[in-house]
Structures are given as structure tokens and as C-alpha cells.
Amino acid sequence: MDLDRRGIPGGFIASTEFVQAAEAQAKSLGFEASSVFVPHPIQDRSDDEMRVLADEAYQAVLGLVLASESES
């Protein structure tokens, strides 16, 4: 939020376990950050499984970055 106020757009990537927490935080702060959610859990995944998750999320993350660039 602080960075956004300074004109530095950003976002976050989290697993789907944190969707409700992100929504609650956004409501509490009155600020909704750009986000990409990946399937949960991620902690015990192998490197190959993590690569698949990253490949699947790539376009959404790229869209978040490009949208942030166009806002600045």
C-alpha cells in the first residue's frame, strides 16, 4: 500500500489457501493489491511440480507485471 501511494505498483503471488485472508486484509485496509493465486499446497512439492505451477502461473504473473507497468 505504501509503495502504491508512492507510485510504485506491485502485487503478490500466494497459494489458494490464502484467498480469504487476502480478501479480509484488502477489506480491512481498504486496498486491494494485484494478485495471482496458485494451487495449494506448495510446501512439499518437488522441484518438477513447482516448475509446472510456475509455468501455469506465468501468463497471469506476466499480466500482473505488464498491468503494473502501464499504471506507472
N, CA and C of each residue as an Amber inpcrd file, in Angstrom:
protein
   216
   0.8220000  -1.1760000   0.0000000   0.0000000   0.0000000   0.0000000
   0.8750000   1.2520000   0.0000000   1.9030000   1.2130000   0.8400000
   2.8090000   2.3530000   0.9130000   3.4910000   2.5820000  -0.4370000
   3.9810000   1.5100000  -1.0450000   4.6390000   1.6520000  -2.3440000
   3.6600000   2.1570000  -3.3970000   2.4420000   1.6620000  -3.3650000
   1.4340000   2.1090000  -4.3210000   1.2040000   3.6170000  -4.1980000
   1.1300000   4.1010000  -2.9790000   0.9560000   5.5430000  -2.7490000
   2.1190000   6.3520000  -3.3100000   3.2930000   5.7240000  -3.3740000
   4.4800000   6.3920000  -3.9120000   4.5870000   6.2410000  -5.4290000
   3.5890000   5.5950000  -6.0220000   3.5960000   5.4200000  -7.4650000
   4.3490000   4.2000000  -7.9360000   4.6340000   3.2800000  -7.0180000
   5.3370000   2.0490000  -7.3690000   4.3370000   0.8990000  -7.2850000
   3.7740000   0.4970000  -8.4340000   2.7750000  -0.5680000  -8.4060000
   3.4170000  -1.9160000  -8.0890000   2.6400000  -2.7900000  -7.5410000
   3.1450000  -4.1110000  -7.2000000   2.0170000  -5.1050000  -7.0850000
   2.3320000  -6.2590000  -6.5980000   1.3460000  -7.3030000  -6.4190000
   1.9710000  -8.4420000  -5.6470000   1.2370000  -9.5450000  -5.5420000
   1.7810000 -10.6890000  -4.8180000   1.2880000 -11.9890000  -5.4260000
   2.0220000 -13.0430000  -5.1150000   1.6780000 -14.4000000  -5.5300000
   1.5510000 -15.2110000  -4.2540000   0.4530000 -15.9460000  -4.1340000
   0.2330000 -16.7870000  -2.9570000  -0.5460000 -18.0140000  -3.3820000
  -0.5910000 -18.9910000  -2.5050000  -1.3850000 -20.1810000  -2.8180000
  -2.8550000 -19.9220000  -2.4850000  -3.7150000 -20.7330000  -3.0620000
  -5.1570000 -20.5600000  -2.9120000  -5.6180000 -20.6540000  -1.4590000
  -4.7940000 -21.2050000  -0.6020000  -5.1310000 -21.2720000   0.8250000
  -5.3190000 -19.8710000   1.4130000  -4.7310000 -18.8670000   0.7670000
  -4.7160000 -17.5220000   1.3260000  -5.6650000 -16.5480000   0.6320000
  -6.5760000 -17.0560000  -0.1870000  -7.5310000 -16.1810000  -0.8800000
  -8.3850000 -15.4130000   0.1290000  -8.9740000 -16.1350000   1.0670000
  -9.8450000 -15.4680000   2.0520000  -9.0610000 -14.4930000   2.9270000
  -7.8420000 -14.8500000   3.2880000  -7.0210000 -13.9440000   4.1000000
  -6.7030000 -12.6760000   3.3100000  -6.4090000 -12.8150000   2.0340000
  -6.1140000 -11.6480000   1.1910000  -7.3480000 -10.7560000   1.0630000
  -8.5170000 -11.3780000   0.8940000  -9.7560000 -10.6040000   0.7950000
 -10.0360000  -9.8540000   2.0990000  -9.8330000 -10.5330000   3.2290000
 -10.0680000  -9.8970000   4.5310000  -9.0900000  -8.7430000   4.7540000
  -7.8360000  -8.9450000   4.3900000  -6.8340000  -7.8910000   4.5540000
  -7.1640000  -6.7030000   3.6600000  -7.5590000  -6.9780000   2.4240000
  -7.9180000  -5.8980000   1.4960000  -9.0920000  -5.0920000   2.0380000
 -10.0820000  -5.7880000   2.5540000 -11.2530000  -5.1000000   3.1120000
 -10.8490000  -4.2710000   4.3260000 -10.0160000  -4.8320000   5.1860000
  -9.5770000  -4.1400000   6.3880000  -8.7830000  -2.8750000   6.0590000
  -7.9210000  -2.9730000   5.0410000  -7.0710000  -1.8420000   4.6800000
  -7.7250000  -0.8800000   3.7000000  -8.8050000  -1.3300000   3.0600000
  -9.4110000  -0.5170000   2.0180000  -8.5350000  -0.4350000   0.7840000
  -7.7830000  -1.4930000   0.5360000  -6.8300000  -1.5210000  -0.5710000
  -6.7220000  -2.9450000  -1.0870000  -6.9280000  -3.1250000  -2.3770000
  -6.8270000  -4.4560000  -2.9590000  -5.6320000  -4.5020000  -3.8930000
  -4.6230000  -5.2660000  -3.5040000  -3.4140000  -5.3970000  -4.3100000
  -3.6540000  -6.3930000  -5.4440000  -2.9600000  -6.2080000  -6.5390000
  -3.0000000  -7.1690000  -7.6300000  -2.4380000  -8.4900000  -7.1220000
  -3.0430000  -9.5850000  -7.5490000  -2.5990000 -10.8680000  -7.0130000
  -2.7480000 -11.9830000  -8.0300000  -1.9420000 -13.0180000  -7.8210000
  -2.0320000 -14.2650000  -8.5710000  -2.0130000 -15.3770000  -7.5340000
  -2.9880000 -16.2690000  -7.6150000  -3.0440000 -17.3960000  -6.6890000
  -2.7400000 -18.6910000  -7.4300000  -1.9000000 -19.5110000  -6.8190000
  -1.5280000 -20.8110000  -7.3810000  -2.1060000 -21.9050000  -6.4890000
  -2.2570000 -23.1210000  -7.0260000  -2.8350000 -24.2040000  -6.2280000
  -2.0440000 -24.4880000  -4.9410000  -2.7780000 -24.8020000  -3.9060000
  -2.2180000 -25.1350000  -2.5930000  -2.2320000 -26.6460000  -2.4550000
  -1.3310000 -27.2500000  -1.7410000  -0.1860000 -26.6990000  -1.0360000
   1.0300000 -26.5980000  -1.9640000   2.0180000 -25.8310000  -1.5280000
   3.2560000 -25.7560000  -2.2990000   4.4630000 -26.2350000  -1.4950000
   4.3410000 -26.2790000  -0.1960000   5.4760000 -26.5790000   0.6760000
   6.1590000 -27.9060000   0.3570000   5.4030000 -28.9540000   0.1290000
   6.0010000 -30.2770000  -0.0440000   6.1190000 -30.7050000  -1.5040000
   5.9820000 -29.7830000  -2.4250000   6.0730000 -30.1390000  -3.8480000
   7.5260000 -30.3000000  -4.2740000   7.7020000 -31.1940000  -5.2370000
   9.0390000 -31.3930000  -5.7900000   9.4090000 -30.2160000  -6.6920000
  10.6720000 -30.1460000  -7.0640000  11.1010000 -29.0900000  -7.9820000
  10.3400000 -29.1710000  -9.2970000  10.1270000 -30.3700000  -9.7940000
   9.3830000 -30.5290000 -11.0510000   7.9430000 -30.0450000 -10.9110000
   7.3130000 -30.3610000  -9.7880000   5.9420000 -29.8920000  -9.5530000
   5.8960000 -28.3720000  -9.4460000   6.9020000 -27.7980000  -8.8150000
   6.9540000 -26.3350000  -8.7080000   7.1480000 -25.6900000 -10.0770000
   7.9210000 -26.3180000 -10.9350000   8.0930000 -25.7930000 -12.2910000
   6.7660000 -25.7910000 -13.0440000   5.9840000 -26.8400000 -12.8660000
   4.6720000 -26.9050000 -13.5100000   3.7810000 -25.7760000 -12.9900000
   3.7630000 -25.5740000 -11.6750000   2.9680000 -24.4750000 -11.0990000
   3.4240000 -23.1310000 -11.6520000   4.7310000 -22.9460000 -11.7330000
   5.2650000 -21.6870000 -12.2500000   4.8780000 -21.5010000 -13.7130000
   4.9910000 -22.5600000 -14.4950000   4.6100000 -22.4730000 -15.9110000
   3.1320000 -22.1320000 -16.0590000   2.3060000 -22.7280000 -15.2110000
   0.8640000 -22.4730000 -15.2840000   0.5140000 -21.0510000 -14.8480000
   1.2910000 -20.4790000 -13.9430000   1.0010000 -19.1380000 -13.4270000
   1.6940000 -18.0430000 -14.2460000   2.5860000 -18.4200000 -15.1320000
   3.4270000 -17.4560000 -15.8450000   2.6210000 -16.3520000 -16.5290000
   1.6220000 -16.7000000 -17.2930000   0.8500000 -15.6890000 -18.0270000
   0.1360000 -14.7370000 -17.0750000  -0.4000000 -15.2590000 -15.9930000
  -1.0810000 -14.3930000 -15.0210000  -0.0890000 -13.4440000 -14.3450000
   1.0950000 -13.9340000 -14.0090000   2.1140000 -13.0930000 -13.3800000
   2.6060000 -12.0460000 -14.3760000   2.8190000 -12.4620000 -15.6120000
   3.2330000 -11.5170000 -16.6460000   2.1730000 -10.4300000 -16.8180000
   0.9110000 -10.8150000 -16.8190000  -0.1730000  -9.8400000 -16.9080000
  -0.1570000  -8.8660000 -15.7440000   0.1470000  -9.3670000 -14.5470000
   0.2360000  -8.5020000 -13.3680000   1.3720000  -7.4920000 -13.5500000
   2.5210000  -7.9570000 -14.0310000   3.6720000  -7.0780000 -14.2190000
   3.3720000  -6.0400000 -15.3070000   2.8150000  -6.4850000 -16.4160000
   2.5180000  -5.5540000 -17.5090000   1.4720000  -4.5230000 -17.1010000
   0.4700000  -4.9640000 -16.3400000  -0.5550000  -4.0250000 -15.8610000
   0.0810000  -3.0030000 -14.9200000   1.0140000  -3.4550000 -14.0850000
   1.7020000  -2.5520000 -13.1620000   2.5320000  -1.5310000 -13.9340000
   3.1910000  -1.9750000 -15.0020000   4.0000000  -1.0620000 -15.8070000
   3.1480000   0.0030000 -16.4980000   1.9700000  -0.4030000 -16.9620000
   1.1110000   0.5540000 -17.6550000   0.4980000   1.5680000 -16.7090000
   0.4290000   1.2370000 -15.4190000  -0.1060000   2.1560000 -14.4240000
   0.9110000   3.2080000 -14.0100000   2.1890000   2.9000000 -14.1910000
   3.2280000   3.8370000 -13.7260000   3.5920000   4.8570000 -14.7730000
